[in-house]
Amino acid sequence: MYLNSAKKEEIFGQYGKSTTDTGSAESQIALFTYRIAHLTEHMKENRKDHSTERALTGLVGKRRALLKYLKSRDINRYRAIVKALGLRK
């Protein structure tokens, strides 16, 4: 499996406040970014997989909503997470 509990703890530890910080916007954005990257690679090999395409579109929308929320609340945290993840926003 591509996303096990050890990988989640690593992501939350790197971008969140601790390894158990699963609810902060930064940790959720980082997790969504990891999942989006994985699904994008899957879609390159399986172009006709429409259910995965729909899931990918939903994840992108969720990440965009969290980024918008973070931008409206704290612009410095927004800029830090965008820079850390290498997003184009």
A tleap script that builds the chain and sets N, CA, C and O, in Angstrom:
source leaprc.protein.ff14SB
mol = sequence {
  NMET TYR LEU ASN SER ALA LYS LYS GLU GLU
  ILE PHE GLY GLN TYR GLY LYS SER THR THR
  ASP THR GLY SER ALA GLU SER GLN ILE ALA
  LEU PHE THR TYR ARG ILE ALA HIE LEU THR
  GLU HIE MET LYS GLU ASN ARG LYS ASP HIE
  SER THR GLU ARG ALA LEU THR GLY LEU VAL
  GLY LYS ARG ARG ALA LEU LEU LYS TYR LEU
  LYS SER ARG ASP ILE ASN ARG TYR ARG ALA
  ILE VAL LYS ALA LEU GLY LEU ARG CLYS
}
set mol.1.N position { 0.843 -1.183 0.000 }
set mol.1.CA position { 0.000 0.000 0.000 }
set mol.1.C position { 0.890 1.248 0.000 }
set mol.1.O position { 1.900 1.297 0.702 }
set mol.2.N position { 0.522 2.216 -0.762 }
set mol.2.CA position { 1.370 3.393 -0.928 }
set mol.2.C position { 1.326 4.340 0.271 }
set mol.2.O position { 2.264 5.111 0.473 }
set mol.3.N position { 0.256 4.300 1.069 }
set mol.3.CA position { 0.107 5.238 2.177 }
set mol.3.C position { -0.219 4.457 3.450 }
set mol.3.O position { -1.385 4.186 3.740 }
set mol.4.N position { 0.811 4.103 4.200 }
set mol.4.CA position { 0.595 3.393 5.457 }
set mol.4.C position { 0.715 4.370 6.623 }
set mol.4.O position { 0.979 5.556 6.424 }
set mol.5.N position { 0.522 3.875 7.818 }
set mol.5.CA position { 0.513 4.760 8.984 }
set mol.5.C position { 1.882 5.387 9.230 }
set mol.5.O position { 1.962 6.513 9.721 }
set mol.6.N position { 2.956 4.679 8.899 }
set mol.6.CA position { 4.294 5.241 9.085 }
set mol.6.C position { 4.506 6.446 8.160 }
set mol.6.O position { 5.085 7.453 8.566 }
set mol.7.N position { 4.037 6.333 6.930 }
set mol.7.CA position { 4.181 7.447 5.975 }
set mol.7.C position { 3.342 8.639 6.419 }
set mol.7.O position { 3.772 9.786 6.292 }
set mol.8.N position { 2.132 8.366 6.946 }
set mol.8.CA position { 1.289 9.450 7.444 }
set mol.8.C position { 1.961 10.161 8.607 }
set mol.8.O position { 1.966 11.391 8.660 }
set mol.9.N position { 2.530 9.402 9.543 }
set mol.9.CA position { 3.225 10.012 10.671 }
set mol.9.C position { 4.395 10.862 10.203 }
set mol.9.O position { 4.655 11.928 10.762 }
set mol.10.N position { 5.099 10.397 9.181 }
set mol.10.CA position { 6.215 11.167 8.631 }
set mol.10.C position { 5.727 12.493 8.046 }
set mol.10.O position { 6.331 13.540 8.277 }
set mol.11.N position { 4.634 12.440 7.291 }
set mol.11.CA position { 4.078 13.660 6.682 }
set mol.11.C position { 3.588 14.613 7.767 }
set mol.11.O position { 3.873 15.809 7.719 }
set mol.12.N position { 2.849 14.084 8.751 }
set mol.12.CA position { 2.322 14.936 9.819 }
set mol.12.C position { 3.453 15.497 10.676 }
set mol.12.O position { 3.367 16.634 11.139 }
set mol.13.N position { 4.503 14.722 10.893 }
set mol.13.CA position { 5.642 15.207 11.668 }
set mol.13.C position { 6.401 16.310 10.953 }
set mol.13.O position { 6.899 17.243 11.582 }
set mol.14.N position { 6.486 16.199 9.638 }
set mol.14.CA position { 7.239 17.181 8.858 }
set mol.14.C position { 6.472 18.493 8.684 }
set mol.14.O position { 7.057 19.571 8.783 }
set mol.15.N position { 5.171 18.405 8.428 }
set mol.15.CA position { 4.407 19.608 8.117 }
set mol.15.C position { 3.478 20.058 9.231 }
set mol.15.O position { 3.065 21.217 9.256 }
set mol.16.N position { 3.141 19.165 10.154 }
set mol.16.CA position { 2.271 19.533 11.265 }
set mol.16.C position { 3.085 19.939 12.474 }
set mol.16.O position { 4.300 20.115 12.386 }
set mol.17.N position { 2.412 20.087 13.602 }
set mol.17.CA position { 3.099 20.456 14.827 }
set mol.17.C position { 3.741 19.251 15.497 }
set mol.17.O position { 4.752 19.390 16.185 }
set mol.18.N position { 3.158 18.053 15.299 }
set mol.18.CA position { 3.713 16.807 15.836 }
set mol.18.C position { 3.240 15.657 14.955 }
set mol.18.O position { 2.508 15.870 13.989 }
set mol.19.N position { 3.659 14.435 15.291 }
set mol.19.CA position { 3.253 13.278 14.484 }
set mol.19.C position { 1.780 12.949 14.668 }
set mol.19.O position { 1.190 12.264 13.833 }
set mol.20.N position { 1.178 13.430 15.757 }
set mol.20.CA position { -0.247 13.165 15.986 }
set mol.20.C position { -1.130 14.336 15.575 }
set mol.20.O position { -2.344 14.289 15.770 }
set mol.21.N position { -0.543 15.376 15.013 }
set mol.21.CA position { -1.299 16.552 14.570 }
set mol.21.C position { -1.893 16.266 13.188 }
set mol.21.O position { -1.303 16.607 12.163 }
set mol.22.N position { -3.061 15.640 13.182 }
set mol.22.CA position { -3.668 15.245 11.918 }
set mol.22.C position { -4.693 16.243 11.410 }
set mol.22.O position { -5.179 16.098 10.288 }
set mol.23.N position { -5.036 17.250 12.197 }
set mol.23.CA position { -6.123 18.127 11.824 }
set mol.23.C position { -5.735 19.504 11.345 }
set mol.23.O position { -6.582 20.232 10.828 }
set mol.24.N position { -4.477 19.885 11.501 }
set mol.24.CA position { -4.104 21.234 11.089 }
set mol.24.C position { -4.162 21.344 9.569 }
set mol.24.O position { -4.020 20.352 8.855 }
set mol.25.N position { -4.367 22.543 9.096 }
set mol.25.CA position { -4.501 22.770 7.658 }
set mol.25.C position { -3.224 22.382 6.915 }
set mol.25.O position { -3.286 21.817 5.823 }
set mol.26.N position { -2.075 22.683 7.501 }
set mol.26.CA position { -0.814 22.370 6.837 }
set mol.26.C position { -0.629 20.872 6.653 }
set mol.26.O position { -0.214 20.419 5.586 }
set mol.27.N position { -0.940 20.100 7.695 }
set mol.27.CA position { -0.752 18.656 7.591 }
set mol.27.C position { -1.747 18.044 6.608 }
set mol.27.O position { -1.398 17.118 5.876 }
set mol.28.N position { -2.975 18.548 6.580 }
set mol.28.CA position { -3.963 18.040 5.633 }
set mol.28.C position { -3.577 18.387 4.195 }
set mol.28.O position { -3.729 17.560 3.297 }
set mol.29.N position { -3.082 19.592 3.976 }
set mol.29.CA position { -2.651 19.995 2.637 }
set mol.29.C position { -1.491 19.128 2.177 }
set mol.29.O position { -1.444 18.718 1.018 }
set mol.30.N position { -0.550 18.844 3.080 }
set mol.30.CA position { 0.588 18.000 2.729 }
set mol.30.C position { 0.139 16.583 2.394 }
set mol.30.O position { 0.643 15.978 1.448 }
set mol.31.N position { -0.808 16.050 3.168 }
set mol.31.CA position { -1.317 14.708 2.899 }
set mol.31.C position { -2.049 14.661 1.556 }
set mol.31.O position { -1.861 13.728 0.776 }
set mol.32.N position { -2.877 15.663 1.294 }
set mol.32.CA position { -3.582 15.721 0.012 }
set mol.32.C position { -2.589 15.826 -1.143 }
set mol.32.O position { -2.796 15.202 -2.184 }
set mol.33.N position { -1.524 16.598 -0.983 }
set mol.33.CA position { -0.530 16.758 -2.034 }
set mol.33.C position { 0.155 15.431 -2.326 }
set mol.33.O position { 0.403 15.101 -3.486 }
set mol.34.N position { 0.462 14.666 -1.278 }
set mol.34.CA position { 1.082 13.354 -1.470 }
set mol.34.C position { 0.138 12.421 -2.227 }
set mol.34.O position { 0.556 11.721 -3.149 }
set mol.35.N position { -1.138 12.414 -1.833 }
set mol.35.CA position { -2.122 11.554 -2.487 }
set mol.35.C position { -2.361 11.981 -3.931 }
set mol.35.O position { -2.526 11.136 -4.812 }
set mol.36.N position { -2.380 13.300 -4.177 }
set mol.36.CA position { -2.576 13.812 -5.542 }
set mol.36.C position { -1.414 13.380 -6.434 }
set mol.36.O position { -1.628 12.989 -7.582 }
set mol.37.N position { -0.198 13.447 -5.923 }
set mol.37.CA position { 0.966 13.032 -6.708 }
set mol.37.C position { 0.873 11.545 -7.059 }
set mol.37.O position { 1.182 11.149 -8.183 }
set mol.38.N position { 0.449 10.729 -6.102 }
set mol.38.CA position { 0.323 9.298 -6.352 }
set mol.38.C position { -0.755 9.016 -7.408 }
set mol.38.O position { -0.537 8.228 -8.329 }
set mol.39.N position { -1.907 9.660 -7.269 }
set mol.39.CA position { -2.990 9.432 -8.224 }
set mol.39.C position { -2.651 9.970 -9.613 }
set mol.39.O position { -3.099 9.418 -10.618 }
set mol.40.N position { -1.872 11.031 -9.673 }
set mol.40.CA position { -1.458 11.577 -10.963 }
set mol.40.C position { -0.584 10.576 -11.708 }
set mol.40.O position { -0.725 10.398 -12.917 }
set mol.41.N position { 0.324 9.922 -10.976 }
set mol.41.CA position { 1.159 8.895 -11.602 }
set mol.41.C position { 0.305 7.725 -12.079 }
set mol.41.O position { 0.552 7.172 -13.151 }
set mol.42.N position { -0.690 7.350 -11.298 }
set mol.42.CA position { -1.589 6.270 -11.688 }
set mol.42.C position { -2.359 6.648 -12.957 }
set mol.42.O position { -2.550 5.812 -13.841 }
set mol.43.N position { -2.798 7.894 -13.044 }
set mol.43.CA position { -3.578 8.334 -14.204 }
set mol.43.C position { -2.726 8.389 -15.474 }
set mol.43.O position { -3.255 8.249 -16.577 }
set mol.44.N position { -1.419 8.591 -15.331 }
set mol.44.CA position { -0.556 8.595 -16.511 }
set mol.44.C position { -0.515 7.216 -17.162 }
set mol.44.O position { -0.412 7.104 -18.384 }
set mol.45.N position { -0.597 6.162 -16.338 }
set mol.45.CA position { -0.563 4.800 -16.866 }
set mol.45.C position { -1.950 4.300 -17.265 }
set mol.45.O position { -2.077 3.502 -18.194 }
set mol.46.N position { -2.992 4.763 -16.569 }
set mol.46.CA position { -4.355 4.270 -16.774 }
set mol.46.C position { -5.272 5.428 -17.128 }
set mol.46.O position { -6.003 5.935 -16.277 }
set mol.47.N position { -5.231 5.834 -18.357 }
set mol.47.CA position { -5.953 7.027 -18.781 }
set mol.47.C position { -7.472 6.875 -18.704 }
set mol.47.O position { -8.174 7.871 -18.534 }
set mol.48.N position { -7.989 5.671 -18.823 }
set mol.48.CA position { -9.436 5.478 -18.863 }
set mol.48.C position { -10.042 5.152 -17.508 }
set mol.48.O position { -11.207 4.761 -17.433 }
set mol.49.N position { -9.283 5.303 -16.451 }
set mol.49.CA position { -9.772 5.015 -15.103 }
set mol.49.C position { -10.549 6.229 -14.592 }
set mol.49.O position { -9.980 7.127 -13.971 }
set mol.50.N position { -11.843 6.242 -14.860 }
set mol.50.CA position { -12.658 7.420 -14.563 }
set mol.50.C position { -12.926 7.591 -13.072 }
set mol.50.O position { -13.065 8.721 -12.604 }
set mol.51.N position { -13.001 6.504 -12.319 }
set mol.51.CA position { -13.246 6.639 -10.881 }
set mol.51.C position { -12.050 7.277 -10.185 }
set mol.51.O position { -12.219 8.075 -9.263 }
set mol.52.N position { -10.852 6.932 -10.620 }
set mol.52.CA position { -9.665 7.562 -10.055 }
set mol.52.C position { -9.585 9.019 -10.478 }
set mol.52.O position { -9.159 9.869 -9.696 }
set mol.53.N position { -9.987 9.312 -11.691 }
set mol.53.CA position { -9.983 10.696 -12.163 }
set mol.53.C position { -10.937 11.557 -11.327 }
set mol.53.O position { -10.629 12.700 -10.990 }
set mol.54.N position { -12.094 10.984 -11.001 }
set mol.54.CA position { -13.059 11.703 -10.169 }
set mol.54.C position { -12.503 11.923 -8.759 }
set mol.54.O position { -12.661 13.004 -8.191 }
set mol.55.N position { -11.860 10.911 -8.201 }
set mol.55.CA position { -11.262 11.040 -6.870 }
set mol.55.C position { -10.152 12.089 -6.878 }
set mol.55.O position { -10.023 12.872 -5.936 }
set mol.56.N position { -9.363 12.099 -7.930 }
set mol.56.CA position { -8.286 13.076 -8.054 }
set mol.56.C position { -8.837 14.497 -8.123 }
set mol.56.O position { -8.299 15.407 -7.492 }
set mol.57.N position { -9.898 14.683 -8.882 }
set mol.57.CA position { -10.529 15.998 -8.989 }
set mol.57.C position { -11.066 16.452 -7.634 }
set mol.57.O position { -10.951 17.623 -7.274 }
set mol.58.N position { -11.649 15.524 -6.890 }
set mol.58.CA position { -12.152 15.851 -5.557 }
set mol.58.C position { -11.045 16.246 -4.603 }
set mol.58.O position { -11.202 17.187 -3.824 }
set mol.59.N position { -9.915 15.533 -4.652 }
set mol.59.CA position { -8.786 15.865 -3.779 }
set mol.59.C position { -8.206 17.234 -4.115 }
set mol.59.O position { -7.853 18.000 -3.218 }
set mol.60.N position { -8.110 17.538 -5.388 }
set mol.60.CA position { -7.594 18.847 -5.795 }
set mol.60.C position { -8.507 19.956 -5.275 }
set mol.60.O position { -8.035 20.998 -4.820 }
set mol.61.N position { -9.816 19.722 -5.346 }
set mol.61.CA position { -10.773 20.709 -4.839 }
set mol.61.C position { -10.674 20.889 -3.335 }
set mol.61.O position { -10.750 22.013 -2.838 }
set mol.62.N position { -10.504 19.787 -2.604 }
set mol.62.CA position { -10.353 19.878 -1.147 }
set mol.62.C position { -9.084 20.632 -0.777 }
set mol.62.O position { -9.084 21.466 0.128 }
set mol.63.N position { -7.985 20.323 -1.499 }
set mol.63.CA position { -6.728 21.017 -1.209 }
set mol.63.C position { -6.852 22.505 -1.517 }
set mol.63.O position { -6.346 23.345 -0.773 }
set mol.64.N position { -7.526 22.823 -2.614 }
set mol.64.CA position { -7.700 24.233 -2.983 }
set mol.64.C position { -8.526 24.974 -1.933 }
set mol.64.O position { -8.231 26.123 -1.605 }
set mol.65.N position { -9.568 24.311 -1.403 }
set mol.65.CA position { -10.398 24.931 -0.370 }
set mol.65.C position { -9.599 25.161 0.906 }
set mol.65.O position { -9.739 26.205 1.542 }
set mol.66.N position { -8.759 24.195 1.289 }
set mol.66.CA position { -7.930 24.375 2.482 }
set mol.66.C position { -6.902 25.490 2.282 }
set mol.66.O position { -6.635 26.269 3.197 }
set mol.67.N position { -6.330 25.558 1.079 }
set mol.67.CA position { -5.382 26.639 0.797 }
set mol.67.C position { -6.066 28.001 0.850 }
set mol.67.O position { -5.496 28.966 1.358 }
set mol.68.N position { -7.268 28.077 0.333 }
set mol.68.CA position { -8.028 29.329 0.378 }
set mol.68.C position { -8.335 29.715 1.826 }
set mol.68.O position { -8.216 30.879 2.208 }
set mol.69.N position { -8.732 28.721 2.627 }
set mol.69.CA position { -9.008 28.974 4.042 }
set mol.69.C position { -7.753 29.478 4.753 }
set mol.69.O position { -7.806 30.457 5.496 }
set mol.70.N position { -6.630 28.808 4.523 }
set mol.70.CA position { -5.387 29.182 5.184 }
set mol.70.C position { -4.927 30.567 4.742 }
set mol.70.O position { -4.391 31.331 5.545 }
set mol.71.N position { -5.134 30.891 3.476 }
set mol.71.CA position { -4.747 32.207 2.965 }
set mol.71.C position { -5.561 33.309 3.626 }
set mol.71.O position { -5.039 34.384 3.920 }
set mol.72.N position { -6.847 33.038 3.859 }
set mol.72.CA position { -7.688 34.065 4.484 }
set mol.72.C position { -7.404 34.210 5.974 }
set mol.72.O position { -7.595 35.288 6.536 }
set mol.73.N position { -6.951 33.137 6.622 }
set mol.73.CA position { -6.702 33.172 8.065 }
set mol.73.C position { -5.313 33.686 8.419 }
set mol.73.O position { -5.164 34.566 9.267 }
set mol.74.N position { -4.293 33.128 7.761 }
set mol.74.CA position { -2.917 33.472 8.111 }
set mol.74.C position { -2.051 33.375 6.856 }
set mol.74.O position { -1.676 32.279 6.442 }
set mol.75.N position { -1.741 34.504 6.263 }
set mol.75.CA position { -1.020 34.547 4.993 }
set mol.75.C position { 0.400 33.996 5.128 }
set mol.75.O position { 0.931 33.423 4.177 }
set mol.76.N position { 1.018 34.164 6.300 }
set mol.76.CA position { 2.386 33.669 6.476 }
set mol.76.C position { 2.432 32.149 6.493 }
set mol.76.O position { 3.335 31.554 5.905 }
set mol.77.N position { 1.478 31.515 7.155 }
set mol.77.CA position { 1.408 30.044 7.159 }
set mol.77.C position { 1.119 29.534 5.747 }
set mol.77.O position { 1.665 28.514 5.327 }
set mol.78.N position { 0.259 30.247 5.017 }
set mol.78.CA position { -0.063 29.887 3.637 }
set mol.78.C position { 1.189 29.924 2.767 }
set mol.78.O position { 1.471 28.977 2.033 }
set mol.79.N position { 1.928 31.009 2.852 }
set mol.79.CA position { 3.143 31.138 2.046 }
set mol.79.C position { 4.176 30.087 2.404 }
set mol.79.O position { 4.883 29.586 1.529 }
set mol.80.N position { 4.270 29.746 3.690 }
set mol.80.CA position { 5.239 28.747 4.126 }
set mol.80.C position { 4.907 27.366 3.574 }
set mol.80.O position { 5.798 26.655 3.109 }
set mol.81.N position { 3.638 26.980 3.619 }
set mol.81.CA position { 3.270 25.641 3.145 }
set mol.81.C position { 3.359 25.557 1.628 }
set mol.81.O position { 3.747 24.517 1.096 }
set mol.82.N position { 3.012 26.617 0.928 }
set mol.82.CA position { 3.126 26.612 -0.531 }
set mol.82.C position { 4.587 26.491 -0.944 }
set mol.82.O position { 4.910 25.772 -1.890 }
set mol.83.N position { 5.458 27.181 -0.249 }
set mol.83.CA position { 6.887 27.113 -0.558 }
set mol.83.C position { 7.454 25.739 -0.210 }
set mol.83.O position { 8.253 25.184 -0.966 }
set mol.84.N position { 7.041 25.191 0.935 }
set mol.84.CA position { 7.565 23.897 1.374 }
set mol.84.C position { 7.141 22.768 0.427 }
set mol.84.O position { 7.921 21.855 0.156 }
set mol.85.N position { 5.924 22.834 -0.064 }
set mol.85.CA position { 5.426 21.776 -0.950 }
set mol.85.C position { 5.730 22.021 -2.418 }
set mol.85.O position { 5.575 21.125 -3.247 }
set mol.86.N position { 6.160 23.224 -2.737 }
set mol.86.CA position { 6.489 23.531 -4.134 }
set mol.86.C position { 5.267 23.679 -5.017 }
set mol.86.O position { 5.310 23.339 -6.199 }
set mol.87.N position { 4.171 24.187 -4.452 }
set mol.87.CA position { 2.977 24.412 -5.243 }
set mol.87.C position { 3.123 25.705 -6.030 }
set mol.87.O position { 3.915 26.572 -5.660 }
set mol.88.N position { 2.380 25.838 -7.090 }
set mol.88.CA position { 2.539 26.996 -7.986 }
set mol.88.C position { 1.753 28.201 -7.544 }
set mol.88.O position { 1.874 29.255 -8.168 }
set mol.89.N position { 0.961 28.107 -6.511 }
set mol.89.CA position { 0.138 29.247 -6.102 }
set mol.89.C position { 0.955 30.344 -5.492 }
set mol.89.O position { 0.409 31.373 -5.096 }
savepdb mol mol.pdb
quit
